[in-house]
């Protein structure tokens, strides 16, 4: 699964947003650091969303793969 990031340099900083997941954004001094920060933030957001969905569903539940 791939996600898209919008990134740009703003003065001395790089800033970026993951398009598909609201709230996943970051900034860094280099482009490489920014991309790593976005990967980490995305991973954390997905894990939190996964935990929240499973908690909300209760038990038992079924996981179904959905591809757009």
C-alpha positions, 0 to 999 in steps of 0.5 A: 500500500502506498500513500502520497505526500505533498512536500515543499521547501519553505525557507530553510525548512521542508514541510509535508503532508500525507494526502490520504490521512488528515493530520499526518504532517511534519517538518524537518531541516532536510527532505530526507528527514522530512520523509522519514518523519512522515513515514513514522507519523503515518505508521503511528496514525495507522496503528492508532486508527487500527486499534480504535477501529478494533476497539469500536467493533467489539468482539467478534469482528471480521477484517475485510481487505478493501482496495480502491 
